[in-house]
């Protein structure tokens, strides 16, 4: 192992750099090493540079690396007070409490639950396409910045799926849910950055002050929405196939994995199989706040990531018209086979080229550029080839997803957008330690099936009626903006939707 000393915190560096570039720069410093170390001032961080090492730490030796680094939450279960939202969310929870929450929520994200939720997602996708059709009919030119446009769609999906309300952010552009949601997801605001730094540098003080990354007033707004919604449903016996319904089932102890549930790759190649942790039993009873905290996380985890995935995919389809045409042909075939019936979750899953295209989009532009793990007991790293050293309890390891996805060692000509990497013949050759859009092991993204369903649905409904074309504002090739948390194009991703009929 070799190491490098960075005289700025990684926070400072990422503020000045483009996030993907920063990770790739670090990764490229040590091309011959499986693990490289760097110091974030005095804190050592181990960067895992090898797919087999990533699988070992992420899956086989998961018990040493169950949690994320406590930069945003207390360091122990006792330190997280019941009222905090982010700290009680699945992403931030630690140890046994995380295991219990994962097992509680896992049955809500299976293929069969997604099948039920599909209608809500498809409704939002259809409504978005209808909006563009109406604009075209009114004689308007359909030139849009896609991040803004598609984040309105992903906002409406989270509103309907996680908060149980219907909003229309394409037509009512400044609706409360969208405006407040955007504020909540804005991790670049100076207040959030200061809170982040305080939690990170003085966790005990942050704990005493009950600091939470989520703003109090915004939290109150969304919390009231959820509790009112639950009361209405209780009072009137309303059942709606969404996350609130699932959480109400959790309260009754009625949400369980179905025995016959098939899991592997059912929603697409990029999904990660749920581990035994997610399928285990526990007897913990959750408070209302602990359950509501999960809806907030679904918003934070699903809003930006899904918008980024869709935006960069739209760009690639625009600059690769041959891929777009082939995908359109598959959409037409699917529509014809439907014979006038509405698209179902199963139909979407059957679209093989769509899955190849989405998998390649997530390879080239992974919305989560890096994943981390926190070592919870001393770990002897041994690659069996002479490299042995201890990763101490309290130290952090990084999985540099974007760098691995763009390393020619694993993907030849990585700059090329080539869905054929994921065709039936090539799929078995992909090392799963080198394809990590939704992370790895038991701590992988619980929402991957929902995310893929969103991306595929919107692409289906938009491409059915419009082609994606470059406009004068399209920046080719794209340049990335200096943005600490998000993958963002410098001038946005502009393109034109041209009506097909
Ligand atoms: C394309 C979209 C998305 C991408 C690329 C993405 C990626 C990720 C990644 C990389 C992780 C960390 C995994 C690890 O460390 O191994 C994660 C965790 C998580 N994601 Fe996603 N995600 C997406 C969409 C969503 C959606 C729609 C939801 C919502 C419901 C969601 C909910 C979560 C949650 C709750 C966690 C924490 C899981 C845990 O700690 O047990 N994500 N996601």
Boltz pocket constraint, residues with backbone or C-beta under 6 A from the ligand:
constraints:
  - pocket:
      binder: B
      contacts: [[A, 90], [A, 91], [A, 92], [A, 102], [A, 297], [A, 298], [A, 299], [A, 301], [A, 302], [A, 303], [A, 305], [A, 306], [A, 309], [A, 366], [A, 367], [A, 368], [A, 370], [A, 371], [A, 372], [A, 436], [A, 437], [A, 438], [A, 439], [A, 440], [A, 441], [A, 442], [A, 443], [A, 444], [A, 445], [A, 446], [A, 447], [A, 448], [A, 450], [A, 451], [A, 452]]
      max_distance: 6.0
